[in-house]
C-alpha cells in the first residue's frame, strides 16, 4: 500500500465525506473505472478488426457458397 495526497473538487469531497472507508471506496471506484476503460479499448479494437476483415470474410463466405452449390449440380 502507498499513501497518496490528492486534490478533488469540493462537491466530490462533500459526497465522499459520508463514506466510512474512503480509501477502500476510492480504490474500488478507480479499479472499476480502469476496468471500464480497458473493456472499451478492447471493444474498439475488436470493432476495428472486424471492419478490417469484413470484406475478406464476405469473399470467403462466397467461396464456400460456391463450393456448396457445386455439390448440388
HTML snippet that shows the backbone in 3Dmol.js (N, CA, C, O; Angstrom):
<script src="https://3Dmol.org/build/3Dmol-min.js"></script>
<div id="view" style="width:600px;height:400px;position:relative"></div>
<script>
const pdb = `
ATOM      1  N   UNK A   1       0.835  -1.179   0.000  1.00  0.00           N
ATOM      2  CA  UNK A   1       0.000   0.000   0.000  1.00  0.00           C
ATOM      3  C   UNK A   1       0.879   1.240   0.000  1.00  0.00           C
ATOM      4  O   UNK A   1       1.964   1.261   0.581  1.00  0.00           O
ATOM      5  N   UNK A   2       0.385   2.262  -0.660  1.00  0.00           N
ATOM      6  CA  UNK A   2       1.071   3.553  -0.609  1.00  0.00           C
ATOM      7  C   UNK A   2       0.063   4.622  -0.228  1.00  0.00           C
ATOM      8  O   UNK A   2      -1.142   4.455  -0.418  1.00  0.00           O
ATOM      9  N   UNK A   3       0.556   5.692   0.297  1.00  0.00           N
ATOM     10  CA  UNK A   3      -0.294   6.810   0.694  1.00  0.00           C
ATOM     11  C   UNK A   3      -0.187   7.882  -0.379  1.00  0.00           C
ATOM     12  O   UNK A   3       0.908   8.207  -0.837  1.00  0.00           O
ATOM     13  N   UNK A   4      -1.331   8.428  -0.776  1.00  0.00           N
ATOM     14  CA  UNK A   4      -1.376   9.489  -1.769  1.00  0.00           C
ATOM     15  C   UNK A   4      -1.994  10.744  -1.168  1.00  0.00           C
ATOM     16  O   UNK A   4      -2.877  10.672  -0.313  1.00  0.00           O
ATOM     17  N   UNK A   5      -1.528  11.862  -1.616  1.00  0.00           N
ATOM     18  CA  UNK A   5      -2.134  13.133  -1.252  1.00  0.00           C
ATOM     19  C   UNK A   5      -2.732  13.684  -2.542  1.00  0.00           C
ATOM     20  O   UNK A   5      -1.991  14.064  -3.449  1.00  0.00           O
ATOM     21  N   UNK A   6      -4.069  13.732  -2.639  1.00  0.00           N
ATOM     22  CA  UNK A   6      -4.726  14.156  -3.867  1.00  0.00           C
ATOM     23  C   UNK A   6      -5.610  15.374  -3.609  1.00  0.00           C
ATOM     24  O   UNK A   6      -5.977  15.676  -2.474  1.00  0.00           O
ATOM     25  N   UNK A   7      -5.932  16.050  -4.685  1.00  0.00           N
ATOM     26  CA  UNK A   7      -6.839  17.183  -4.621  1.00  0.00           C
ATOM     27  C   UNK A   7      -8.076  16.832  -5.431  1.00  0.00           C
ATOM     28  O   UNK A   7      -7.970  16.387  -6.574  1.00  0.00           O
ATOM     29  N   UNK A   8      -9.252  17.033  -4.840  1.00  0.00           N
ATOM     30  CA  UNK A   8     -10.506  16.731  -5.530  1.00  0.00           C
ATOM     31  C   UNK A   8     -11.443  17.925  -5.410  1.00  0.00           C
ATOM     32  O   UNK A   8     -11.302  18.744  -4.502  1.00  0.00           O
ATOM     33  N   UNK A   9     -12.400  18.020  -6.328  1.00  0.00           N
ATOM     34  CA  UNK A   9     -13.360  19.125  -6.248  1.00  0.00           C
ATOM     35  C   UNK A   9     -14.163  19.066  -4.946  1.00  0.00           C
ATOM     36  O   UNK A   9     -14.391  17.996  -4.381  1.00  0.00           O
ATOM     37  N   UNK A  10     -14.576  20.230  -4.499  1.00  0.00           N
ATOM     38  CA  UNK A  10     -15.287  20.340  -3.224  1.00  0.00           C
ATOM     39  C   UNK A  10     -16.574  19.515  -3.197  1.00  0.00           C
ATOM     40  O   UNK A  10     -16.881  18.880  -2.188  1.00  0.00           O
ATOM     41  N   UNK A  11     -17.326  19.519  -4.296  1.00  0.00           N
ATOM     42  CA  UNK A  11     -18.582  18.766  -4.310  1.00  0.00           C
ATOM     43  C   UNK A  11     -18.337  17.263  -4.187  1.00  0.00           C
ATOM     44  O   UNK A  11     -19.133  16.551  -3.574  1.00  0.00           O
ATOM     45  N   UNK A  12     -17.238  16.782  -4.769  1.00  0.00           N
ATOM     46  CA  UNK A  12     -16.886  15.362  -4.652  1.00  0.00           C
ATOM     47  C   UNK A  12     -16.468  15.068  -3.209  1.00  0.00           C
ATOM     48  O   UNK A  12     -16.831  14.031  -2.653  1.00  0.00           O
ATOM     49  N   UNK A  13     -15.714  15.973  -2.614  1.00  0.00           N
ATOM     50  CA  UNK A  13     -15.285  15.788  -1.229  1.00  0.00           C
ATOM     51  C   UNK A  13     -16.484  15.736  -0.288  1.00  0.00           C
ATOM     52  O   UNK A  13     -16.485  14.974   0.679  1.00  0.00           O
ATOM     53  N   UNK A  14     -17.490  16.535  -0.568  1.00  0.00           N
ATOM     54  CA  UNK A  14     -18.694  16.516   0.271  1.00  0.00           C
ATOM     55  C   UNK A  14     -19.392  15.163   0.185  1.00  0.00           C
ATOM     56  O   UNK A  14     -19.853  14.639   1.199  1.00  0.00           O
ATOM     57  N   UNK A  15     -19.471  14.599  -1.004  1.00  0.00           N
ATOM     58  CA  UNK A  15     -20.090  13.281  -1.152  1.00  0.00           C
ATOM     59  C   UNK A  15     -19.243  12.208  -0.480  1.00  0.00           C
ATOM     60  O   UNK A  15     -19.771  11.278   0.129  1.00  0.00           O
ATOM     61  N   UNK A  16     -17.945  12.344  -0.596  1.00  0.00           N
ATOM     62  CA  UNK A  16     -17.030  11.371  -0.010  1.00  0.00           C
ATOM     63  C   UNK A  16     -17.024  11.452   1.519  1.00  0.00           C
ATOM     64  O   UNK A  16     -16.712  10.471   2.195  1.00  0.00           O
ATOM     65  N   UNK A  17     -17.360  12.589   2.044  1.00  0.00           N
ATOM     66  CA  UNK A  17     -17.359  12.806   3.493  1.00  0.00           C
ATOM     67  C   UNK A  17     -18.232  11.771   4.222  1.00  0.00           C
ATOM     68  O   UNK A  17     -17.926  11.393   5.353  1.00  0.00           O
ATOM     69  N   UNK A  18     -19.308  11.317   3.583  1.00  0.00           N
ATOM     70  CA  UNK A  18     -20.250  10.388   4.214  1.00  0.00           C
ATOM     71  C   UNK A  18     -19.826   8.923   4.068  1.00  0.00           C
ATOM     72  O   UNK A  18     -20.475   8.032   4.616  1.00  0.00           O
ATOM     73  N   UNK A  19     -18.763   8.680   3.348  1.00  0.00           N
ATOM     74  CA  UNK A  19     -18.287   7.305   3.148  1.00  0.00           C
ATOM     75  C   UNK A  19     -17.395   6.913   4.321  1.00  0.00           C
ATOM     76  O   UNK A  19     -16.497   7.657   4.714  1.00  0.00           O
ATOM     77  N   UNK A  20     -17.661   5.737   4.868  1.00  0.00           N
ATOM     78  CA  UNK A  20     -16.928   5.300   6.062  1.00  0.00           C
ATOM     79  C   UNK A  20     -15.457   4.989   5.752  1.00  0.00           C
ATOM     80  O   UNK A  20     -14.564   5.567   6.372  1.00  0.00           O
ATOM     81  N   UNK A  21     -15.198   4.092   4.811  1.00  0.00           N
ATOM     82  CA  UNK A  21     -13.822   3.711   4.456  1.00  0.00           C
ATOM     83  C   UNK A  21     -13.479   4.362   3.115  1.00  0.00           C
ATOM     84  O   UNK A  21     -13.637   3.753   2.056  1.00  0.00           O
ATOM     85  N   UNK A  22     -13.021   5.575   3.178  1.00  0.00           N
ATOM     86  CA  UNK A  22     -12.760   6.370   1.973  1.00  0.00           C
ATOM     87  C   UNK A  22     -11.707   5.730   1.072  1.00  0.00           C
ATOM     88  O   UNK A  22     -11.865   5.712  -0.148  1.00  0.00           O
ATOM     89  N   UNK A  23     -10.650   5.214   1.655  1.00  0.00           N
ATOM     90  CA  UNK A  23      -9.570   4.604   0.869  1.00  0.00           C
ATOM     91  C   UNK A  23     -10.089   3.427   0.052  1.00  0.00           C
ATOM     92  O   UNK A  23      -9.795   3.304  -1.137  1.00  0.00           O
ATOM     93  N   UNK A  24     -10.861   2.568   0.702  1.00  0.00           N
ATOM     94  CA  UNK A  24     -11.410   1.405   0.014  1.00  0.00           C
ATOM     95  C   UNK A  24     -12.390   1.844  -1.075  1.00  0.00           C
ATOM     96  O   UNK A  24     -12.382   1.291  -2.175  1.00  0.00           O
ATOM     97  N   UNK A  25     -13.219   2.820  -0.777  1.00  0.00           N
ATOM     98  CA  UNK A  25     -14.202   3.319  -1.734  1.00  0.00           C
ATOM     99  C   UNK A  25     -13.506   3.886  -2.973  1.00  0.00           C
ATOM    100  O   UNK A  25     -13.879   3.572  -4.103  1.00  0.00           O
ATOM    101  N   UNK A  26     -12.503   4.718  -2.750  1.00  0.00           N
ATOM    102  CA  UNK A  26     -11.780   5.326  -3.865  1.00  0.00           C
ATOM    103  C   UNK A  26     -11.041   4.265  -4.666  1.00  0.00           C
ATOM    104  O   UNK A  26     -11.043   4.303  -5.897  1.00  0.00           O
ATOM    105  N   UNK A  27     -10.416   3.330  -3.986  1.00  0.00           N
ATOM    106  CA  UNK A  27      -9.691   2.257  -4.663  1.00  0.00           C
ATOM    107  C   UNK A  27     -10.621   1.437  -5.557  1.00  0.00           C
ATOM    108  O   UNK A  27     -10.285   1.147  -6.705  1.00  0.00           O
ATOM    109  N   UNK A  28     -11.788   1.065  -5.032  1.00  0.00           N
ATOM    110  CA  UNK A  28     -12.763   0.302  -5.823  1.00  0.00           C
ATOM    111  C   UNK A  28     -13.269   1.116  -7.013  1.00  0.00           C
ATOM    112  O   UNK A  28     -13.418   0.593  -8.118  1.00  0.00           O
ATOM    113  N   UNK A  29     -13.531   2.398  -6.774  1.00  0.00           N
ATOM    114  CA  UNK A  29     -14.021   3.265  -7.847  1.00  0.00           C
ATOM    115  C   UNK A  29     -12.993   3.371  -8.970  1.00  0.00           C
ATOM    116  O   UNK A  29     -13.343   3.320 -10.149  1.00  0.00           O
ATOM    117  N   UNK A  30     -11.729   3.518  -8.598  1.00  0.00           N
ATOM    118  CA  UNK A  30     -10.676   3.607  -9.607  1.00  0.00           C
ATOM    119  C   UNK A  30     -10.531   2.291 -10.376  1.00  0.00           C
ATOM    120  O   UNK A  30     -10.384   2.296 -11.598  1.00  0.00           O
ATOM    121  N   UNK A  31     -10.573   1.178  -9.665  1.00  0.00           N
ATOM    122  CA  UNK A  31     -10.486  -0.126 -10.334  1.00  0.00           C
ATOM    123  C   UNK A  31     -11.628  -0.303 -11.328  1.00  0.00           C
ATOM    124  O   UNK A  31     -11.409  -0.762 -12.449  1.00  0.00           O
ATOM    125  N   UNK A  32     -12.841   0.058 -10.926  1.00  0.00           N
ATOM    126  CA  UNK A  32     -13.992  -0.050 -11.830  1.00  0.00           C
ATOM    127  C   UNK A  32     -13.800   0.825 -13.064  1.00  0.00           C
ATOM    128  O   UNK A  32     -14.085   0.404 -14.185  1.00  0.00           O
ATOM    129  N   UNK A  33     -13.316   2.044 -12.849  1.00  0.00           N
ATOM    130  CA  UNK A  33     -13.073   2.971 -13.962  1.00  0.00           C
ATOM    131  C   UNK A  33     -12.016   2.404 -14.904  1.00  0.00           C
ATOM    132  O   UNK A  33     -12.201   2.423 -16.121  1.00  0.00           O
ATOM    133  N   UNK A  34     -10.910   1.898 -14.356  1.00  0.00           N
ATOM    134  CA  UNK A  34      -9.855   1.316 -15.178  1.00  0.00           C
ATOM    135  C   UNK A  34     -10.367   0.102 -15.957  1.00  0.00           C
ATOM    136  O   UNK A  34     -10.037  -0.066 -17.131  1.00  0.00           O
ATOM    137  N   UNK A  35     -11.168  -0.740 -15.309  1.00  0.00           N
ATOM    138  CA  UNK A  35     -11.734  -1.916 -15.982  1.00  0.00           C
ATOM    139  C   UNK A  35     -12.655  -1.496 -17.129  1.00  0.00           C
ATOM    140  O   UNK A  35     -12.610  -2.086 -18.209  1.00  0.00           O
ATOM    141  N   UNK A  36     -13.491  -0.476 -16.898  1.00  0.00           N
ATOM    142  CA  UNK A  36     -14.378   0.025 -17.947  1.00  0.00           C
ATOM    143  C   UNK A  36     -13.587   0.546 -19.135  1.00  0.00           C
ATOM    144  O   UNK A  36     -13.922   0.264 -20.285  1.00  0.00           O
ATOM    145  N   UNK A  37     -12.538   1.307 -18.855  1.00  0.00           N
ATOM    146  CA  UNK A  37     -11.713   1.852 -19.934  1.00  0.00           C
ATOM    147  C   UNK A  37     -11.017   0.746 -20.710  1.00  0.00           C
ATOM    148  O   UNK A  37     -10.918   0.810 -21.936  1.00  0.00           O
ATOM    149  N   UNK A  38     -10.534  -0.268 -19.999  1.00  0.00           N
ATOM    150  CA  UNK A  38      -9.889  -1.403 -20.662  1.00  0.00           C
ATOM    151  C   UNK A  38     -10.881  -2.135 -21.558  1.00  0.00           C
ATOM    152  O   UNK A  38     -10.557  -2.489 -22.691  1.00  0.00           O
ATOM    153  N   UNK A  39     -12.084  -2.360 -21.050  1.00  0.00           N
ATOM    154  CA  UNK A  39     -13.125  -3.024 -21.829  1.00  0.00           C
ATOM    155  C   UNK A  39     -13.483  -2.211 -23.064  1.00  0.00           C
ATOM    156  O   UNK A  39     -13.649  -2.772 -24.147  1.00  0.00           O
ATOM    157  N   UNK A  40     -13.605  -0.892 -22.913  1.00  0.00           N
ATOM    158  CA  UNK A  40     -13.929  -0.034 -24.054  1.00  0.00           C
ATOM    159  C   UNK A  40     -12.827  -0.077 -25.104  1.00  0.00           C
ATOM    160  O   UNK A  40     -13.122  -0.085 -26.299  1.00  0.00           O
ATOM    161  N   UNK A  41     -11.566  -0.103 -24.687  1.00  0.00           N
ATOM    162  CA  UNK A  41     -10.448  -0.189 -25.632  1.00  0.00           C
ATOM    163  C   UNK A  41     -10.481  -1.520 -26.375  1.00  0.00           C
ATOM    164  O   UNK A  41     -10.269  -1.565 -27.586  1.00  0.00           O
ATOM    165  N   UNK A  42     -10.750  -2.611 -25.643  1.00  0.00           N
ATOM    166  CA  UNK A  42     -10.825  -3.921 -26.281  1.00  0.00           C
ATOM    167  C   UNK A  42     -11.982  -3.991 -27.271  1.00  0.00           C
ATOM    168  O   UNK A  42     -11.831  -4.530 -28.368  1.00  0.00           O
ATOM    169  N   UNK A  43     -13.143  -3.447 -26.887  1.00  0.00           N
ATOM    170  CA  UNK A  43     -14.288  -3.433 -27.790  1.00  0.00           C
ATOM    171  C   UNK A  43     -13.981  -2.635 -29.050  1.00  0.00           C
ATOM    172  O   UNK A  43     -14.337  -3.050 -30.153  1.00  0.00           O
ATOM    173  N   UNK A  44     -13.326  -1.501 -28.888  1.00  0.00           N
ATOM    174  CA  UNK A  44     -12.963  -0.672 -30.034  1.00  0.00           C
ATOM    175  C   UNK A  44     -12.002  -1.426 -30.955  1.00  0.00           C
ATOM    176  O   UNK A  44     -12.148  -1.384 -32.177  1.00  0.00           O
ATOM    177  N   UNK A  45     -11.030  -2.108 -30.373  1.00  0.00           N
ATOM    178  CA  UNK A  45     -10.080  -2.887 -31.167  1.00  0.00           C
ATOM    179  C   UNK A  45     -10.779  -4.017 -31.908  1.00  0.00           C
ATOM    180  O   UNK A  45     -10.468  -4.282 -33.069  1.00  0.00           O
ATOM    181  N   UNK A  46     -11.725  -4.687 -31.246  1.00  0.00           N
ATOM    182  CA  UNK A  46     -12.474  -5.758 -31.907  1.00  0.00           C
ATOM    183  C   UNK A  46     -13.299  -5.226 -33.072  1.00  0.00           C
ATOM    184  O   UNK A  46     -13.330  -5.823 -34.148  1.00  0.00           O
ATOM    185  N   UNK A  47     -13.962  -4.104 -32.847  1.00  0.00           N
ATOM    186  CA  UNK A  47     -14.776  -3.500 -33.903  1.00  0.00           C
ATOM    187  C   UNK A  47     -13.900  -3.141 -35.097  1.00  0.00           C
ATOM    188  O   UNK A  47     -14.259  -3.421 -36.241  1.00  0.00           O
ATOM    189  N   UNK A  48     -12.759  -2.524 -34.834  1.00  0.00           N
ATOM    190  CA  UNK A  48     -11.843  -2.160 -35.916  1.00  0.00           C
ATOM    191  C   UNK A  48     -11.361  -3.407 -36.650  1.00  0.00           C
ATOM    192  O   UNK A  48     -11.281  -3.418 -37.879  1.00  0.00           O
ATOM    193  N   UNK A  49     -11.039  -4.458 -35.892  1.00  0.00           N
ATOM    194  CA  UNK A  49     -10.589  -5.708 -36.507  1.00  0.00           C
ATOM    195  C   UNK A  49     -11.660  -6.326 -37.378  1.00  0.00           C
ATOM    196  O   UNK A  49     -11.376  -6.797 -38.480  1.00  0.00           O
ATOM    197  N   UNK A  50     -12.902  -6.328 -36.885  1.00  0.00           N
ATOM    198  CA  UNK A  50     -13.997  -6.878 -37.677  1.00  0.00           C
ATOM    199  C   UNK A  50     -14.219  -6.057 -38.941  1.00  0.00           C
ATOM    200  O   UNK A  50     -14.475  -6.618 -40.006  1.00  0.00           O
ATOM    201  N   UNK A  51     -14.124  -4.747 -38.835  1.00  0.00           N
ATOM    202  CA  UNK A  51     -14.294  -3.890 -40.010  1.00  0.00           C
ATOM    203  C   UNK A  51     -13.206  -4.156 -41.042  1.00  0.00           C
ATOM    204  O   UNK A  51     -13.478  -4.190 -42.243  1.00  0.00           O
ATOM    205  N   UNK A  52     -11.973  -4.344 -40.574  1.00  0.00           N
ATOM    206  CA  UNK A  52     -10.861  -4.575 -41.484  1.00  0.00           C
ATOM    207  C   UNK A  52     -10.964  -5.915 -42.200  1.00  0.00           C
ATOM    208  O   UNK A  52     -10.504  -6.044 -43.335  1.00  0.00           O
ATOM    209  N   UNK A  53     -11.557  -6.908 -41.558  1.00  0.00           N
ATOM    210  CA  UNK A  53     -11.632  -8.237 -42.170  1.00  0.00           C
ATOM    211  C   UNK A  53     -12.995  -8.531 -42.788  1.00  0.00           C
ATOM    212  O   UNK A  53     -13.210  -9.631 -43.298  1.00  0.00           O
ATOM    213  N   UNK A  54     -13.912  -7.579 -42.754  1.00  0.00           N
ATOM    214  CA  UNK A  54     -15.275  -7.828 -43.243  1.00  0.00           C
ATOM    215  C   UNK A  54     -15.288  -8.224 -44.710  1.00  0.00           C
ATOM    216  O   UNK A  54     -15.966  -9.185 -45.074  1.00  0.00           O
ATOM    217  N   UNK A  55     -14.561  -7.516 -45.560  1.00  0.00           N
ATOM    218  CA  UNK A  55     -14.595  -7.837 -46.990  1.00  0.00           C
ATOM    219  C   UNK A  55     -13.983  -9.203 -47.248  1.00  0.00           C
ATOM    220  O   UNK A  55     -14.479  -9.954 -48.087  1.00  0.00           O
ATOM    221  N   UNK A  56     -12.914  -9.535 -46.539  1.00  0.00           N
ATOM    222  CA  UNK A  56     -12.307 -10.854 -46.689  1.00  0.00           C
ATOM    223  C   UNK A  56     -13.267 -11.944 -46.214  1.00  0.00           C
ATOM    224  O   UNK A  56     -13.359 -13.003 -46.834  1.00  0.00           O
ATOM    225  N   UNK A  57     -13.978 -11.690 -45.121  1.00  0.00           N
ATOM    226  CA  UNK A  57     -14.947 -12.658 -44.612  1.00  0.00           C
ATOM    227  C   UNK A  57     -16.072 -12.888 -45.617  1.00  0.00           C
ATOM    228  O   UNK A  57     -16.502 -14.023 -45.825  1.00  0.00           O
ATOM    229  N   UNK A  58     -16.552 -11.801 -46.245  1.00  0.00           N
ATOM    230  CA  UNK A  58     -17.619 -11.951 -47.254  1.00  0.00           C
ATOM    231  C   UNK A  58     -17.123 -12.743 -48.458  1.00  0.00           C
ATOM    232  O   UNK A  58     -17.852 -13.576 -48.997  1.00  0.00           O
ATOM    233  N   UNK A  59     -15.887 -12.488 -48.881  1.00  0.00           N
ATOM    234  CA  UNK A  59     -15.316 -13.211 -50.014  1.00  0.00           C
ATOM    235  C   UNK A  59     -15.190 -14.695 -49.687  1.00  0.00           C
ATOM    236  O   UNK A  59     -15.539 -15.548 -50.502  1.00  0.00           O
ATOM    237  N   UNK A  60     -14.695 -14.994 -48.500  1.00  0.00           N
ATOM    238  CA  UNK A  60     -14.548 -16.392 -48.089  1.00  0.00           C
ATOM    239  C   UNK A  60     -15.908 -17.080 -48.000  1.00  0.00           C
ATOM    240  O   UNK A  60     -16.053 -18.226 -48.425  1.00  0.00           O
ATOM    241  N   UNK A  61     -16.900 -16.389 -47.451  1.00  0.00           N
ATOM    242  CA  UNK A  61     -18.248 -16.963 -47.363  1.00  0.00           C
ATOM    243  C   UNK A  61     -18.794 -17.226 -48.758  1.00  0.00           C
ATOM    244  O   UNK A  61     -19.441 -18.249 -48.984  1.00  0.00           O
ATOM    245  N   UNK A  62     -18.543 -16.320 -49.694  1.00  0.00           N
ATOM    246  CA  UNK A  62     -18.988 -16.516 -51.069  1.00  0.00           C
ATOM    247  C   UNK A  62     -18.325 -17.725 -51.707  1.00  0.00           C
ATOM    248  O   UNK A  62     -18.968 -18.469 -52.448  1.00  0.00           O
ATOM    249  N   UNK A  63     -17.050 -17.926 -51.425  1.00  0.00           N
ATOM    250  CA  UNK A  63     -16.340 -19.098 -51.952  1.00  0.00           C
ATOM    251  C   UNK A  63     -16.949 -20.385 -51.406  1.00  0.00           C
ATOM    252  O   UNK A  63     -17.100 -21.364 -52.136  1.00  0.00           O
ATOM    253  N   UNK A  64     -17.295 -20.380 -50.130  1.00  0.00           N
ATOM    254  CA  UNK A  64     -17.912 -21.569 -49.543  1.00  0.00           C
ATOM    255  C   UNK A  64     -19.299 -21.814 -50.139  1.00  0.00           C
ATOM    256  O   UNK A  64     -19.698 -22.961 -50.340  1.00  0.00           O
ATOM    257  N   UNK A  65     -20.026 -20.741 -50.419  1.00  0.00           N
ATOM    258  CA  UNK A  65     -21.332 -20.892 -51.069  1.00  0.00           C
ATOM    259  C   UNK A  65     -21.167 -21.564 -52.421  1.00  0.00           C
ATOM    260  O   UNK A  65     -21.937 -22.458 -52.772  1.00  0.00           O
ATOM    261  N   UNK A  66     -20.160 -21.134 -53.187  1.00  0.00           N
ATOM    262  CA  UNK A  66     -19.912 -21.730 -54.499  1.00  0.00           C
ATOM    263  C   UNK A  66     -19.554 -23.197 -54.377  1.00  0.00           C
ATOM    264  O   UNK A  66     -20.017 -24.011 -55.177  1.00  0.00           O
ATOM    265  N   UNK A  67     -18.741 -23.555 -53.396  1.00  0.00           N
ATOM    266  CA  UNK A  67     -18.363 -24.959 -53.188  1.00  0.00           C
ATOM    267  C   UNK A  67     -19.592 -25.779 -52.818  1.00  0.00           C
ATOM    268  O   UNK A  67     -19.780 -26.887 -53.321  1.00  0.00           O
ATOM    269  N   UNK A  68     -20.423 -25.237 -51.944  1.00  0.00           N
ATOM    270  CA  UNK A  68     -21.618 -25.959 -51.521  1.00  0.00           C
ATOM    271  C   UNK A  68     -22.590 -26.148 -52.687  1.00  0.00           C
ATOM    272  O   UNK A  68     -23.223 -27.197 -52.804  1.00  0.00           O
ATOM    273  N   UNK A  69     -22.707 -25.142 -53.543  1.00  0.00           N
ATOM    274  CA  UNK A  69     -23.617 -25.243 -54.675  1.00  0.00           C
ATOM    275  C   UNK A  69     -23.107 -26.243 -55.715  1.00  0.00           C
ATOM    276  O   UNK A  69     -23.917 -26.871 -56.398  1.00  0.00           O
ATOM    277  N   UNK A  70     -21.809 -26.405 -55.852  1.00  0.00           N
ATOM    278  CA  UNK A  70     -21.257 -27.364 -56.815  1.00  0.00           C
ATOM    279  C   UNK A  70     -21.679 -28.787 -56.488  1.00  0.00           C
ATOM    280  O   UNK A  70     -21.833 -29.613 -57.388  1.00  0.00           O
ATOM    281  N   UNK A  71     -21.865 -29.078 -55.215  1.00  0.00           N
ATOM    282  CA  UNK A  71     -22.299 -30.408 -54.801  1.00  0.00           C
ATOM    283  C   UNK A  71     -23.723 -30.716 -55.242  1.00  0.00           C
ATOM    284  O   UNK A  71     -24.107 -31.882 -55.324  1.00  0.00           O
ATOM    285  N   UNK A  72     -24.501 -29.692 -55.524  1.00  0.00           N
ATOM    286  CA  UNK A  72     -25.903 -29.883 -55.913  1.00  0.00           C
ATOM    287  C   UNK A  72     -26.056 -30.041 -57.425  1.00  0.00           C
ATOM    288  O   UNK A  72     -27.143 -30.365 -57.904  1.00  0.00           O
ATOM    289  N   UNK A  73     -24.995 -29.819 -58.168  1.00  0.00           N
ATOM    290  CA  UNK A  73     -25.105 -29.893 -59.644  1.00  0.00           C
ATOM    291  C   UNK A  73     -25.087 -31.309 -60.127  1.00  0.00           C
ATOM    292  O   UNK A  73     -25.170 -31.551 -61.331  1.00  0.00           O
TER     293      UNK A  73
END
`;
const viewer = $3Dmol.createViewer("view");
viewer.addModel(pdb, "pdb");
viewer.setStyle({}, {cartoon: {color: "spectrum"}});
viewer.zoomTo();
viewer.render();
</script>
